Amino acid sequence: MHYHFTKETDEGMKLLESLVPGTELKLKREPENKHDQWAIA
């Protein structure tokens, strides 16, 4: 599954809070994003 989220939304915070120890996260850069934010992939 791939998710893109921001902590600025309720949905994003719910997703972040749903993570449990042992959850594997893969971080990727988004060079096309002018703010170059990180995303969970």
N, C-alpha and C positions, 0 to 999 in steps of 0.2 A: 504494500500500500504506500502511496505517496500522499503527503500532506504538505500544504503550504499554509502557514498561519502567522498571525501577528498577535502580539500580546495586547494590542490596542482594541481588540474586539472581545465580546463575551464568549463567542464560539472559540476563538483562539486560546483564551485563558482556560476554558473547560478542557480543551484538548491537552494543553500543557499540564493541567492538574491531574489528568487521567493517566499520565505516565507513571509507571511503577518501577521500582528497582529492577534492573535486569533488562529493561527495554533497550533495544539496540537502536541507536540513532546514527544516521549517516548525514553529515552536513555537506552542503555543496554551495558554491558561490554562484551568484547570478550576475555575470558581467554585463548583461544587457540592461539590468536594473540600474538606473542612474544613482540610486542610493547604495547599491552593492550590498543589499541586505543578505543575511544568511537564511537558508531555508532547510527544513527537515525533509529529507527524502527517504 
